[in-house]
């Protein structure tokens, strides 16, 4: 499998927790930026002629903030420069505060067939605390416009004054509005973001409280028919995100736009995070990648284990052997011994037991230590 990622770095307002590459004051540059992105697509098109791509993902930033004709233009350019599978999954991240009927029509015309909506919480005061530009009513309106479409909803845990009841309300709302997929993840507090002050003041739930909320949310989601297929991702049958599954299966992907990263032909590379530098580079006909490394075999083995064990499908022992020519037991004998109580074998697949999936980082630690020996 292979995926295409498009980074759209414009937002109407910077959320209080945001550490992504997004610019709240540069929307007037959207046309010029996307023109550069179309050129970057063209530059890569020739060298990736032999690939057939399974997924496209517009992330950000807020892709639904820019004029929709620029999304249509990007899809036309992707189709011109690359081979896309006829049933390719094409996802667009959507902020409920930026959407209207004609935008949705243009997205459908462009071939977008999956939407990822950033709700975060169904409590308006918490949305205001996060600096989100939308309220709960905007989310309901967005889902009405997307009735009958495949869409996912983001739910955030660990917010100021958040209770289990709030988590339940958020999940209930997403379910009632027809979300086929829910991403439920903990707020990450980054140094330098406004919300960091709340964290220093002890105003955010601690990690044990967040773990309890997660467990509560997980049970509720499963009661409603959302199956967990990765630590933070739950879907009705058949609605798992193909684009993300490709990441966790260590599939190849190519990223376009400022700060986008790629993994192709054993190499990881990342574009510049600086918008002006990105545009200057592309206009001058250079690739805007600023870091590039060939992944060593040792790192590749650890990545394979780390990514596969995040998922419910787990790690295929045969797949590992096919990829590296050695077995997991040969490469990680000590880590397997140390983590035996957390793991289970399901046929030929190794999985983290359901009850330990949320603490997978500590389960993976011995694999990381052994990789470094
Ligand atoms: S909408 Fe997303 S990318 Fe934009 S500021 Fe908020 S969190 Fe950051």
Boltz pocket constraint, residues with backbone or C-beta under 6 A from the ligand:
constraints:
  - pocket:
      binder: B
      contacts: [[A, 10], [A, 11], [A, 13], [A, 14], [A, 15], [A, 17], [A, 18], [A, 19], [A, 20], [A, 21], [A, 22], [A, 60], [A, 61], [A, 62], [A, 95], [A, 131]]
      max_distance: 6.0
